Amino acid sequence: MSYSIKDLARFLGVSMSTVYGWIARRELPHYRLGAAGRRGRIIVQQADLDLFLAQRRLESEQPQETEQRPVPREPLKHLHLRTKQS
């Protein structure tokens, strides 16, 4: 399966400009179809996309058990609290 720039942007949920940027920086392997000396149509193969995404995969970190400290808060200046009068 192959993707056009528009299809790829829609599939990944990014703008076409972002995809063009990856291509311009040669981060995303692609094919340029057309006559010599012309820009032509850009195609990205599924295998190249899979490799591109695998290189950007972030592993989730295991949560570490740490002591949770209360976050110090400043008093709310915009609230005026009524006090009970005895």
Residue pairs with C-beta under 8 A, 6 or more apart in sequence:
1 45
1 46
2 31
2 43
2 44
2 45
2 46
3 11
3 43
3 44
3 46
3 49
4 41
4 42
4 43
5 16
5 19
5 20
5 23
5 42
5 44
6 16
8 19
8 44
8 49
9 15
9 16
9 18
9 19
12 19
19 28
22 28
22 52
23 30
23 42
27 52
28 44
28 48
28 49
28 52
29 44
29 45
29 48
29 51
29 52
30 42
30 43
30 44
30 48
31 42
31 43
31 44
31 45
32 39
32 40
32 41
32 42
32 43
33 40
33 41
33 42
33 43
34 40
34 41
